[in-house]
Amino acid sequence: MAARVCAGSTMTAGIPPWPRDSSTSAVLDSLILQLVVLLALVGCSALLTGAEAAYFSLGRARLRRLAKQPGTAEPVVTPR
């Protein structure tokens, strides 16, 4: 198999310039897992922050009015 060299590149025909052994792939797998977990936690944080902002943006009068509307389920949190 002939090696192709791209202009300005040390990589030949898709072969990485470093040796790939089990420790390299373990580190790469660990890094990918950490990034996935980080993105999941950031997503959960965004969801909870949005829910908190939506809840606290409602005033007491509007909460009472929403609670008294017919056809709605019992509120989980009742206004004082």
Phi and psi restraints in degrees (range 20) as a CNS / XPLOR table:
assign (resid 1 and name C) (resid 2 and name N)
       (resid 2 and name CA) (resid 2 and name C) 1.0 -83.3 20.0 2
assign (resid 2 and name N) (resid 2 and name CA)
       (resid 2 and name C) (resid 3 and name N) 1.0 138.9 20.0 2
assign (resid 2 and name C) (resid 3 and name N)
       (resid 3 and name CA) (resid 3 and name C) 1.0 -88.2 20.0 2
assign (resid 3 and name N) (resid 3 and name CA)
       (resid 3 and name C) (resid 4 and name N) 1.0 131.5 20.0 2
assign (resid 3 and name C) (resid 4 and name N)
       (resid 4 and name CA) (resid 4 and name C) 1.0 -102.4 20.0 2
assign (resid 4 and name N) (resid 4 and name CA)
       (resid 4 and name C) (resid 5 and name N) 1.0 136.0 20.0 2
assign (resid 4 and name C) (resid 5 and name N)
       (resid 5 and name CA) (resid 5 and name C) 1.0 -116.6 20.0 2
assign (resid 5 and name N) (resid 5 and name CA)
       (resid 5 and name C) (resid 6 and name N) 1.0 122.2 20.0 2
assign (resid 5 and name C) (resid 6 and name N)
       (resid 6 and name CA) (resid 6 and name C) 1.0 -79.5 20.0 2
assign (resid 6 and name N) (resid 6 and name CA)
       (resid 6 and name C) (resid 7 and name N) 1.0 153.2 20.0 2
assign (resid 6 and name C) (resid 7 and name N)
       (resid 7 and name CA) (resid 7 and name C) 1.0 -61.9 20.0 2
assign (resid 7 and name N) (resid 7 and name CA)
       (resid 7 and name C) (resid 8 and name N) 1.0 123.6 20.0 2
assign (resid 7 and name C) (resid 8 and name N)
       (resid 8 and name CA) (resid 8 and name C) 1.0 77.7 20.0 2
assign (resid 8 and name N) (resid 8 and name CA)
       (resid 8 and name C) (resid 9 and name N) 1.0 11.7 20.0 2
assign (resid 8 and name C) (resid 9 and name N)
       (resid 9 and name CA) (resid 9 and name C) 1.0 -120.9 20.0 2
assign (resid 9 and name N) (resid 9 and name CA)
       (resid 9 and name C) (resid 10 and name N) 1.0 143.0 20.0 2
assign (resid 9 and name C) (resid 10 and name N)
       (resid 10 and name CA) (resid 10 and name C) 1.0 -97.0 20.0 2
assign (resid 10 and name N) (resid 10 and name CA)
       (resid 10 and name C) (resid 11 and name N) 1.0 -1.3 20.0 2
assign (resid 10 and name C) (resid 11 and name N)
       (resid 11 and name CA) (resid 11 and name C) 1.0 -86.7 20.0 2
assign (resid 11 and name N) (resid 11 and name CA)
       (resid 11 and name C) (resid 12 and name N) 1.0 133.3 20.0 2
assign (resid 11 and name C) (resid 12 and name N)
       (resid 12 and name CA) (resid 12 and name C) 1.0 -116.0 20.0 2
assign (resid 12 and name N) (resid 12 and name CA)
       (resid 12 and name C) (resid 13 and name N) 1.0 123.1 20.0 2
assign (resid 12 and name C) (resid 13 and name N)
       (resid 13 and name CA) (resid 13 and name C) 1.0 46.0 20.0 2
assign (resid 13 and name N) (resid 13 and name CA)
       (resid 13 and name C) (resid 14 and name N) 1.0 44.0 20.0 2
assign (resid 13 and name C) (resid 14 and name N)
       (resid 14 and name CA) (resid 14 and name C) 1.0 79.1 20.0 2
assign (resid 14 and name N) (resid 14 and name CA)
       (resid 14 and name C) (resid 15 and name N) 1.0 5.3 20.0 2
assign (resid 14 and name C) (resid 15 and name N)
       (resid 15 and name CA) (resid 15 and name C) 1.0 -93.8 20.0 2
assign (resid 15 and name N) (resid 15 and name CA)
       (resid 15 and name C) (resid 16 and name N) 1.0 123.8 20.0 2
assign (resid 15 and name C) (resid 16 and name N)
       (resid 16 and name CA) (resid 16 and name C) 1.0 -67.4 20.0 2
assign (resid 16 and name N) (resid 16 and name CA)
       (resid 16 and name C) (resid 17 and name N) 1.0 150.9 20.0 2
assign (resid 16 and name C) (resid 17 and name N)
       (resid 17 and name CA) (resid 17 and name C) 1.0 -73.7 20.0 2
assign (resid 17 and name N) (resid 17 and name CA)
       (resid 17 and name C) (resid 18 and name N) 1.0 -4.2 20.0 2
assign (resid 17 and name C) (resid 18 and name N)
       (resid 18 and name CA) (resid 18 and name C) 1.0 -115.2 20.0 2
assign (resid 18 and name N) (resid 18 and name CA)
       (resid 18 and name C) (resid 19 and name N) 1.0 153.5 20.0 2
assign (resid 18 and name C) (resid 19 and name N)
       (resid 19 and name CA) (resid 19 and name C) 1.0 -73.1 20.0 2
assign (resid 19 and name N) (resid 19 and name CA)
       (resid 19 and name C) (resid 20 and name N) 1.0 137.4 20.0 2
assign (resid 19 and name C) (resid 20 and name N)
       (resid 20 and name CA) (resid 20 and name C) 1.0 -98.6 20.0 2
assign (resid 20 and name N) (resid 20 and name CA)
       (resid 20 and name C) (resid 21 and name N) 1.0 112.7 20.0 2
assign (resid 20 and name C) (resid 21 and name N)
       (resid 21 and name CA) (resid 21 and name C) 1.0 -124.3 20.0 2
assign (resid 21 and name N) (resid 21 and name CA)
       (resid 21 and name C) (resid 22 and name N) 1.0 -174.3 20.0 2
assign (resid 21 and name C) (resid 22 and name N)
       (resid 22 and name CA) (resid 22 and name C) 1.0 -65.9 20.0 2
assign (resid 22 and name N) (resid 22 and name CA)
       (resid 22 and name C) (resid 23 and name N) 1.0 -32.1 20.0 2
assign (resid 22 and name C) (resid 23 and name N)
       (resid 23 and name CA) (resid 23 and name C) 1.0 -71.1 20.0 2
assign (resid 23 and name N) (resid 23 and name CA)
       (resid 23 and name C) (resid 24 and name N) 1.0 -34.5 20.0 2
assign (resid 23 and name C) (resid 24 and name N)
       (resid 24 and name CA) (resid 24 and name C) 1.0 -66.2 20.0 2
assign (resid 24 and name N) (resid 24 and name CA)
       (resid 24 and name C) (resid 25 and name N) 1.0 -44.7 20.0 2
assign (resid 24 and name C) (resid 25 and name N)
       (resid 25 and name CA) (resid 25 and name C) 1.0 -70.9 20.0 2
assign (resid 25 and name N) (resid 25 and name CA)
       (resid 25 and name C) (resid 26 and name N) 1.0 -31.0 20.0 2
assign (resid 25 and name C) (resid 26 and name N)
       (resid 26 and name CA) (resid 26 and name C) 1.0 -66.4 20.0 2
assign (resid 26 and name N) (resid 26 and name CA)
       (resid 26 and name C) (resid 27 and name N) 1.0 -40.6 20.0 2
assign (resid 26 and name C) (resid 27 and name N)
       (resid 27 and name CA) (resid 27 and name C) 1.0 -66.5 20.0 2
assign (resid 27 and name N) (resid 27 and name CA)
       (resid 27 and name C) (resid 28 and name N) 1.0 -41.6 20.0 2
assign (resid 27 and name C) (resid 28 and name N)
       (resid 28 and name CA) (resid 28 and name C) 1.0 -65.4 20.0 2
assign (resid 28 and name N) (resid 28 and name CA)
       (resid 28 and name C) (resid 29 and name N) 1.0 -42.3 20.0 2
assign (resid 28 and name C) (resid 29 and name N)
       (resid 29 and name CA) (resid 29 and name C) 1.0 -63.0 20.0 2
assign (resid 29 and name N) (resid 29 and name CA)
       (resid 29 and name C) (resid 30 and name N) 1.0 -41.0 20.0 2
assign (resid 29 and name C) (resid 30 and name N)
       (resid 30 and name CA) (resid 30 and name C) 1.0 -64.9 20.0 2
assign (resid 30 and name N) (resid 30 and name CA)
       (resid 30 and name C) (resid 31 and name N) 1.0 -40.8 20.0 2
assign (resid 30 and name C) (resid 31 and name N)
       (resid 31 and name CA) (resid 31 and name C) 1.0 -64.9 20.0 2
assign (resid 31 and name N) (resid 31 and name CA)
       (resid 31 and name C) (resid 32 and name N) 1.0 -43.7 20.0 2
assign (resid 31 and name C) (resid 32 and name N)
       (resid 32 and name CA) (resid 32 and name C) 1.0 -63.2 20.0 2
assign (resid 32 and name N) (resid 32 and name CA)
       (resid 32 and name C) (resid 33 and name N) 1.0 -43.0 20.0 2
assign (resid 32 and name C) (resid 33 and name N)
       (resid 33 and name CA) (resid 33 and name C) 1.0 -62.0 20.0 2
assign (resid 33 and name N) (resid 33 and name CA)
       (resid 33 and name C) (resid 34 and name N) 1.0 -42.7 20.0 2
assign (resid 33 and name C) (resid 34 and name N)
       (resid 34 and name CA) (resid 34 and name C) 1.0 -63.8 20.0 2
assign (resid 34 and name N) (resid 34 and name CA)
       (resid 34 and name C) (resid 35 and name N) 1.0 -39.2 20.0 2
assign (resid 34 and name C) (resid 35 and name N)
       (resid 35 and name CA) (resid 35 and name C) 1.0 -66.9 20.0 2
assign (resid 35 and name N) (resid 35 and name CA)
       (resid 35 and name C) (resid 36 and name N) 1.0 -39.0 20.0 2
assign (resid 35 and name C) (resid 36 and name N)
       (resid 36 and name CA) (resid 36 and name C) 1.0 -64.7 20.0 2
assign (resid 36 and name N) (resid 36 and name CA)
       (resid 36 and name C) (resid 37 and name N) 1.0 -44.0 20.0 2
assign (resid 36 and name C) (resid 37 and name N)
       (resid 37 and name CA) (resid 37 and name C) 1.0 -64.1 20.0 2
assign (resid 37 and name N) (resid 37 and name CA)
       (resid 37 and name C) (resid 38 and name N) 1.0 -41.8 20.0 2
assign (resid 37 and name C) (resid 38 and name N)
       (resid 38 and name CA) (resid 38 and name C) 1.0 -61.6 20.0 2
assign (resid 38 and name N) (resid 38 and name CA)
       (resid 38 and name C) (resid 39 and name N) 1.0 -44.6 20.0 2
assign (resid 38 and name C) (resid 39 and name N)
       (resid 39 and name CA) (resid 39 and name C) 1.0 -64.2 20.0 2
assign (resid 39 and name N) (resid 39 and name CA)
       (resid 39 and name C) (resid 40 and name N) 1.0 -38.2 20.0 2
assign (resid 39 and name C) (resid 40 and name N)
       (resid 40 and name CA) (resid 40 and name C) 1.0 -64.6 20.0 2
assign (resid 40 and name N) (resid 40 and name CA)
       (resid 40 and name C) (resid 41 and name N) 1.0 -42.3 20.0 2
assign (resid 40 and name C) (resid 41 and name N)
       (resid 41 and name CA) (resid 41 and name C) 1.0 -67.4 20.0 2
assign (resid 41 and name N) (resid 41 and name CA)
       (resid 41 and name C) (resid 42 and name N) 1.0 -37.9 20.0 2
assign (resid 41 and name C) (resid 42 and name N)
       (resid 42 and name CA) (resid 42 and name C) 1.0 -65.3 20.0 2
assign (resid 42 and name N) (resid 42 and name CA)
       (resid 42 and name C) (resid 43 and name N) 1.0 -39.5 20.0 2
assign (resid 42 and name C) (resid 43 and name N)
       (resid 43 and name CA) (resid 43 and name C) 1.0 -63.1 20.0 2
assign (resid 43 and name N) (resid 43 and name CA)
       (resid 43 and name C) (resid 44 and name N) 1.0 -43.4 20.0 2
assign (resid 43 and name C) (resid 44 and name N)
       (resid 44 and name CA) (resid 44 and name C) 1.0 -64.0 20.0 2
assign (resid 44 and name N) (resid 44 and name CA)
       (resid 44 and name C) (resid 45 and name N) 1.0 -40.7 20.0 2
assign (resid 44 and name C) (resid 45 and name N)
       (resid 45 and name CA) (resid 45 and name C) 1.0 -63.3 20.0 2
assign (resid 45 and name N) (resid 45 and name CA)
       (resid 45 and name C) (resid 46 and name N) 1.0 -41.2 20.0 2
assign (resid 45 and name C) (resid 46 and name N)
       (resid 46 and name CA) (resid 46 and name C) 1.0 -65.0 20.0 2
assign (resid 46 and name N) (resid 46 and name CA)
       (resid 46 and name C) (resid 47 and name N) 1.0 -41.3 20.0 2
assign (resid 46 and name C) (resid 47 and name N)
       (resid 47 and name CA) (resid 47 and name C) 1.0 -62.8 20.0 2
assign (resid 47 and name N) (resid 47 and name CA)
       (resid 47 and name C) (resid 48 and name N) 1.0 -46.8 20.0 2
assign (resid 47 and name C) (resid 48 and name N)
       (resid 48 and name CA) (resid 48 and name C) 1.0 -68.4 20.0 2
assign (resid 48 and name N) (resid 48 and name CA)
       (resid 48 and name C) (resid 49 and name N) 1.0 -36.0 20.0 2
assign (resid 48 and name C) (resid 49 and name N)
       (resid 49 and name CA) (resid 49 and name C) 1.0 -65.2 20.0 2
assign (resid 49 and name N) (resid 49 and name CA)
       (resid 49 and name C) (resid 50 and name N) 1.0 -40.8 20.0 2
assign (resid 49 and name C) (resid 50 and name N)
       (resid 50 and name CA) (resid 50 and name C) 1.0 -65.1 20.0 2
assign (resid 50 and name N) (resid 50 and name CA)
       (resid 50 and name C) (resid 51 and name N) 1.0 -40.6 20.0 2
assign (resid 50 and name C) (resid 51 and name N)
       (resid 51 and name CA) (resid 51 and name C) 1.0 -65.0 20.0 2
assign (resid 51 and name N) (resid 51 and name CA)
       (resid 51 and name C) (resid 52 and name N) 1.0 -40.3 20.0 2
assign (resid 51 and name C) (resid 52 and name N)
       (resid 52 and name CA) (resid 52 and name C) 1.0 -64.9 20.0 2
assign (resid 52 and name N) (resid 52 and name CA)
       (resid 52 and name C) (resid 53 and name N) 1.0 -43.9 20.0 2
assign (resid 52 and name C) (resid 53 and name N)
       (resid 53 and name CA) (resid 53 and name C) 1.0 -63.7 20.0 2
assign (resid 53 and name N) (resid 53 and name CA)
       (resid 53 and name C) (resid 54 and name N) 1.0 -39.6 20.0 2
assign (resid 53 and name C) (resid 54 and name N)
       (resid 54 and name CA) (resid 54 and name C) 1.0 -66.4 20.0 2
assign (resid 54 and name N) (resid 54 and name CA)
       (resid 54 and name C) (resid 55 and name N) 1.0 -41.3 20.0 2
assign (resid 54 and name C) (resid 55 and name N)
       (resid 55 and name CA) (resid 55 and name C) 1.0 -66.3 20.0 2
assign (resid 55 and name N) (resid 55 and name CA)
       (resid 55 and name C) (resid 56 and name N) 1.0 -46.5 20.0 2
assign (resid 55 and name C) (resid 56 and name N)
       (resid 56 and name CA) (resid 56 and name C) 1.0 -77.8 20.0 2
assign (resid 56 and name N) (resid 56 and name CA)
       (resid 56 and name C) (resid 57 and name N) 1.0 -10.0 20.0 2
assign (resid 56 and name C) (resid 57 and name N)
       (resid 57 and name CA) (resid 57 and name C) 1.0 -80.5 20.0 2
assign (resid 57 and name N) (resid 57 and name CA)
       (resid 57 and name C) (resid 58 and name N) 1.0 -16.9 20.0 2
assign (resid 57 and name C) (resid 58 and name N)
       (resid 58 and name CA) (resid 58 and name C) 1.0 -80.2 20.0 2
assign (resid 58 and name N) (resid 58 and name CA)
       (resid 58 and name C) (resid 59 and name N) 1.0 132.8 20.0 2
assign (resid 58 and name C) (resid 59 and name N)
       (resid 59 and name CA) (resid 59 and name C) 1.0 -82.2 20.0 2
assign (resid 59 and name N) (resid 59 and name CA)
       (resid 59 and name C) (resid 60 and name N) 1.0 168.9 20.0 2
assign (resid 59 and name C) (resid 60 and name N)
       (resid 60 and name CA) (resid 60 and name C) 1.0 -62.8 20.0 2
assign (resid 60 and name N) (resid 60 and name CA)
       (resid 60 and name C) (resid 61 and name N) 1.0 -39.7 20.0 2
assign (resid 60 and name C) (resid 61 and name N)
       (resid 61 and name CA) (resid 61 and name C) 1.0 -64.5 20.0 2
assign (resid 61 and name N) (resid 61 and name CA)
       (resid 61 and name C) (resid 62 and name N) 1.0 -41.1 20.0 2
assign (resid 61 and name C) (resid 62 and name N)
       (resid 62 and name CA) (resid 62 and name C) 1.0 -69.1 20.0 2
assign (resid 62 and name N) (resid 62 and name CA)
       (resid 62 and name C) (resid 63 and name N) 1.0 -36.0 20.0 2
assign (resid 62 and name C) (resid 63 and name N)
       (resid 63 and name CA) (resid 63 and name C) 1.0 -62.5 20.0 2
assign (resid 63 and name N) (resid 63 and name CA)
       (resid 63 and name C) (resid 64 and name N) 1.0 -42.1 20.0 2
assign (resid 63 and name C) (resid 64 and name N)
       (resid 64 and name CA) (resid 64 and name C) 1.0 -63.8 20.0 2
assign (resid 64 and name N) (resid 64 and name CA)
       (resid 64 and name C) (resid 65 and name N) 1.0 -43.5 20.0 2
assign (resid 64 and name C) (resid 65 and name N)
       (resid 65 and name CA) (resid 65 and name C) 1.0 -62.9 20.0 2
assign (resid 65 and name N) (resid 65 and name CA)
       (resid 65 and name C) (resid 66 and name N) 1.0 -40.9 20.0 2
assign (resid 65 and name C) (resid 66 and name N)
       (resid 66 and name CA) (resid 66 and name C) 1.0 -65.9 20.0 2
assign (resid 66 and name N) (resid 66 and name CA)
       (resid 66 and name C) (resid 67 and name N) 1.0 -35.8 20.0 2
assign (resid 66 and name C) (resid 67 and name N)
       (resid 67 and name CA) (resid 67 and name C) 1.0 -70.3 20.0 2
assign (resid 67 and name N) (resid 67 and name CA)
       (resid 67 and name C) (resid 68 and name N) 1.0 -29.9 20.0 2
assign (resid 67 and name C) (resid 68 and name N)
       (resid 68 and name CA) (resid 68 and name C) 1.0 -87.2 20.0 2
assign (resid 68 and name N) (resid 68 and name CA)
       (resid 68 and name C) (resid 69 and name N) 1.0 -8.3 20.0 2
assign (resid 68 and name C) (resid 69 and name N)
       (resid 69 and name CA) (resid 69 and name C) 1.0 -66.2 20.0 2
assign (resid 69 and name N) (resid 69 and name CA)
       (resid 69 and name C) (resid 70 and name N) 1.0 135.9 20.0 2
assign (resid 69 and name C) (resid 70 and name N)
       (resid 70 and name CA) (resid 70 and name C) 1.0 -71.2 20.0 2
assign (resid 70 and name N) (resid 70 and name CA)
       (resid 70 and name C) (resid 71 and name N) 1.0 148.4 20.0 2
assign (resid 70 and name C) (resid 71 and name N)
       (resid 71 and name CA) (resid 71 and name C) 1.0 86.5 20.0 2
assign (resid 71 and name N) (resid 71 and name CA)
       (resid 71 and name C) (resid 72 and name N) 1.0 3.1 20.0 2
assign (resid 71 and name C) (resid 72 and name N)
       (resid 72 and name CA) (resid 72 and name C) 1.0 -104.3 20.0 2
assign (resid 72 and name N) (resid 72 and name CA)
       (resid 72 and name C) (resid 73 and name N) 1.0 151.5 20.0 2
assign (resid 72 and name C) (resid 73 and name N)
       (resid 73 and name CA) (resid 73 and name C) 1.0 -72.5 20.0 2
assign (resid 73 and name N) (resid 73 and name CA)
       (resid 73 and name C) (resid 74 and name N) 1.0 164.8 20.0 2
assign (resid 73 and name C) (resid 74 and name N)
       (resid 74 and name CA) (resid 74 and name C) 1.0 -60.9 20.0 2
assign (resid 74 and name N) (resid 74 and name CA)
       (resid 74 and name C) (resid 75 and name N) 1.0 136.3 20.0 2
assign (resid 74 and name C) (resid 75 and name N)
       (resid 75 and name CA) (resid 75 and name C) 1.0 -69.3 20.0 2
assign (resid 75 and name N) (resid 75 and name CA)
       (resid 75 and name C) (resid 76 and name N) 1.0 144.7 20.0 2
assign (resid 75 and name C) (resid 76 and name N)
       (resid 76 and name CA) (resid 76 and name C) 1.0 -71.4 20.0 2
assign (resid 76 and name N) (resid 76 and name CA)
       (resid 76 and name C) (resid 77 and name N) 1.0 -40.2 20.0 2
assign (resid 76 and name C) (resid 77 and name N)
       (resid 77 and name CA) (resid 77 and name C) 1.0 -114.5 20.0 2
assign (resid 77 and name N) (resid 77 and name CA)
       (resid 77 and name C) (resid 78 and name N) 1.0 126.2 20.0 2
assign (resid 77 and name C) (resid 78 and name N)
       (resid 78 and name CA) (resid 78 and name C) 1.0 -98.2 20.0 2
assign (resid 78 and name N) (resid 78 and name CA)
       (resid 78 and name C) (resid 79 and name N) 1.0 138.4 20.0 2
assign (resid 78 and name C) (resid 79 and name N)
       (resid 79 and name CA) (resid 79 and name C) 1.0 -71.4 20.0 2
assign (resid 79 and name N) (resid 79 and name CA)
       (resid 79 and name C) (resid 80 and name N) 1.0 152.8 20.0 2
